[in-house]
Amino acid sequence: MRIPSLTLGLSLFLFGSGCNSAKPPEPKISEQDQAVSSFKQIVENYMKTYKQSKHEQVYHLEGSSVANIPEGWRKAYSELASDDYKVDVQKTDSLVSPYLGILEFDTKTYVSSSTYGSQEAASQATDFPSDSSLLHKHRHTYAYQEGQWVIQSRKWVYPGENEWNDCDEGN
């Protein structure tokens, strides 16, 4: 008579332990939720770069006798105008890029007050008047392709103007 109770105990152990250790399936994250979440992370990482370093640029200025601007090299740097920025993710009809991500933020750009004779001299500039910053509005557009965000455009404009400029072509 001991055999049936051993069989029953072994059966309960085998079937019971399988049921107790089973984990519920992980919830499936939709492509849309993944796109939004990953875009927010990219934006957060990008905005940190403005807090961690000055976005510096050395450039040559042709000069203008009409505006009394001498020809030469100048240095500029940008920082966030505030911690506020706008993020939007939009669904598209495209099969290749089903989502567009848009980041909008403002920067203040400071330009060296002096003009220098060489690029190297301008790169050492430290003469940035704190009362003469220029405000730039930025709009960066990304496309979600094959699970990755790809930059499509990075543009800036002076407030009140309509002509957007490519960020890679200067401030």
Secondary structure as a PSIPRED ss2 file (coil, helix, strand):
# PSIPRED VFORMAT (PSIPRED V4.0)

   1 M C   1.000  0.000  0.000
   2 R H   0.000  1.000  0.000
   3 I H   0.000  1.000  0.000
   4 P H   0.000  1.000  0.000
   5 S H   0.000  1.000  0.000
   6 L H   0.000  1.000  0.000
   7 T H   0.000  1.000  0.000
   8 L H   0.000  1.000  0.000
   9 G H   0.000  1.000  0.000
  10 L H   0.000  1.000  0.000
  11 S H   0.000  1.000  0.000
  12 L H   0.000  1.000  0.000
  13 F H   0.000  1.000  0.000
  14 L H   0.000  1.000  0.000
  15 F H   0.000  1.000  0.000
  16 G H   0.000  1.000  0.000
  17 S H   0.000  1.000  0.000
  18 G H   0.000  1.000  0.000
  19 C H   0.000  1.000  0.000
  20 N H   0.000  1.000  0.000
  21 S H   0.000  1.000  0.000
  22 A C   1.000  0.000  0.000
  23 K C   1.000  0.000  0.000
  24 P C   1.000  0.000  0.000
  25 P C   1.000  0.000  0.000
  26 E C   1.000  0.000  0.000
  27 P C   1.000  0.000  0.000
  28 K C   1.000  0.000  0.000
  29 I C   1.000  0.000  0.000
  30 S C   1.000  0.000  0.000
  31 E H   0.000  1.000  0.000
  32 Q H   0.000  1.000  0.000
  33 D H   0.000  1.000  0.000
  34 Q H   0.000  1.000  0.000
  35 A H   0.000  1.000  0.000
  36 V H   0.000  1.000  0.000
  37 S H   0.000  1.000  0.000
  38 S H   0.000  1.000  0.000
  39 F H   0.000  1.000  0.000
  40 K H   0.000  1.000  0.000
  41 Q H   0.000  1.000  0.000
  42 I H   0.000  1.000  0.000
  43 V H   0.000  1.000  0.000
  44 E H   0.000  1.000  0.000
  45 N H   0.000  1.000  0.000
  46 Y H   0.000  1.000  0.000
  47 M H   0.000  1.000  0.000
  48 K H   0.000  1.000  0.000
  49 T H   0.000  1.000  0.000
  50 Y H   0.000  1.000  0.000
  51 K H   0.000  1.000  0.000
  52 Q H   0.000  1.000  0.000
  53 S C   1.000  0.000  0.000
  54 K C   1.000  0.000  0.000
  55 H E   0.000  0.000  1.000
  56 E E   0.000  0.000  1.000
  57 Q E   0.000  0.000  1.000
  58 V E   0.000  0.000  1.000
  59 Y E   0.000  0.000  1.000
  60 H E   0.000  0.000  1.000
  61 L E   0.000  0.000  1.000
  62 E C   1.000  0.000  0.000
  63 G C   1.000  0.000  0.000
  64 S E   0.000  0.000  1.000
  65 S C   1.000  0.000  0.000
  66 V C   1.000  0.000  0.000
  67 A C   1.000  0.000  0.000
  68 N C   1.000  0.000  0.000
  69 I E   0.000  0.000  1.000
  70 P C   1.000  0.000  0.000
  71 E C   1.000  0.000  0.000
  72 G E   0.000  0.000  1.000
  73 W E   0.000  0.000  1.000
  74 R E   0.000  0.000  1.000
  75 K E   0.000  0.000  1.000
  76 A E   0.000  0.000  1.000
  77 Y E   0.000  0.000  1.000
  78 S E   0.000  0.000  1.000
  79 E E   0.000  0.000  1.000
  80 L E   0.000  0.000  1.000
  81 A E   0.000  0.000  1.000
  82 S E   0.000  0.000  1.000
  83 D E   0.000  0.000  1.000
  84 D E   0.000  0.000  1.000
  85 Y E   0.000  0.000  1.000
  86 K E   0.000  0.000  1.000
  87 V E   0.000  0.000  1.000
  88 D E   0.000  0.000  1.000
  89 V E   0.000  0.000  1.000
  90 Q E   0.000  0.000  1.000
  91 K E   0.000  0.000  1.000
  92 T C   1.000  0.000  0.000
  93 D C   1.000  0.000  0.000
  94 S C   1.000  0.000  0.000
  95 L C   1.000  0.000  0.000
  96 V C   1.000  0.000  0.000
  97 S C   1.000  0.000  0.000
  98 P C   1.000  0.000  0.000
  99 Y E   0.000  0.000  1.000
 100 L E   0.000  0.000  1.000
 101 G E   0.000  0.000  1.000
 102 I E   0.000  0.000  1.000
 103 L E   0.000  0.000  1.000
 104 E E   0.000  0.000  1.000
 105 F E   0.000  0.000  1.000
 106 D E   0.000  0.000  1.000
 107 T E   0.000  0.000  1.000
 108 K E   0.000  0.000  1.000
 109 T E   0.000  0.000  1.000
 110 Y E   0.000  0.000  1.000
 111 V E   0.000  0.000  1.000
 112 S C   1.000  0.000  0.000
 113 S C   1.000  0.000  0.000
 114 S C   1.000  0.000  0.000
 115 T C   1.000  0.000  0.000
 116 Y E   0.000  0.000  1.000
 117 G C   1.000  0.000  0.000
 118 S C   1.000  0.000  0.000
 119 Q H   0.000  1.000  0.000
 120 E H   0.000  1.000  0.000
 121 A H   0.000  1.000  0.000
 122 A H   0.000  1.000  0.000
 123 S H   0.000  1.000  0.000
 124 Q C   1.000  0.000  0.000
 125 A C   1.000  0.000  0.000
 126 T C   1.000  0.000  0.000
 127 D C   1.000  0.000  0.000
 128 F C   1.000  0.000  0.000
 129 P C   1.000  0.000  0.000
 130 S C   1.000  0.000  0.000
 131 D C   1.000  0.000  0.000
 132 S C   1.000  0.000  0.000
 133 S C   1.000  0.000  0.000
 134 L E   0.000  0.000  1.000
 135 L E   0.000  0.000  1.000
 136 H E   0.000  0.000  1.000
 137 K E   0.000  0.000  1.000
 138 H E   0.000  0.000  1.000
 139 R E   0.000  0.000  1.000
 140 H E   0.000  0.000  1.000
 141 T E   0.000  0.000  1.000
 142 Y E   0.000  0.000  1.000
 143 A E   0.000  0.000  1.000
 144 Y E   0.000  0.000  1.000
 145 Q E   0.000  0.000  1.000
 146 E C   1.000  0.000  0.000
 147 G C   1.000  0.000  0.000
 148 Q E   0.000  0.000  1.000
 149 W E   0.000  0.000  1.000
 150 V E   0.000  0.000  1.000
 151 I E   0.000  0.000  1.000
 152 Q E   0.000  0.000  1.000
 153 S E   0.000  0.000  1.000
 154 R E   0.000  0.000  1.000
 155 K E   0.000  0.000  1.000
 156 W E   0.000  0.000  1.000
 157 V E   0.000  0.000  1.000
 158 Y C   1.000  0.000  0.000
 159 P C   1.000  0.000  0.000
 160 G C   1.000  0.000  0.000
 161 E C   1.000  0.000  0.000
 162 N C   1.000  0.000  0.000
 163 E C   1.000  0.000  0.000
 164 W C   1.000  0.000  0.000
 165 N E   0.000  0.000  1.000
 166 D E   0.000  0.000  1.000
 167 C H   0.000  1.000  0.000
 168 D H   0.000  1.000  0.000
 169 E H   0.000  1.000  0.000
 170 G C   1.000  0.000  0.000
 171 N C   1.000  0.000  0.000
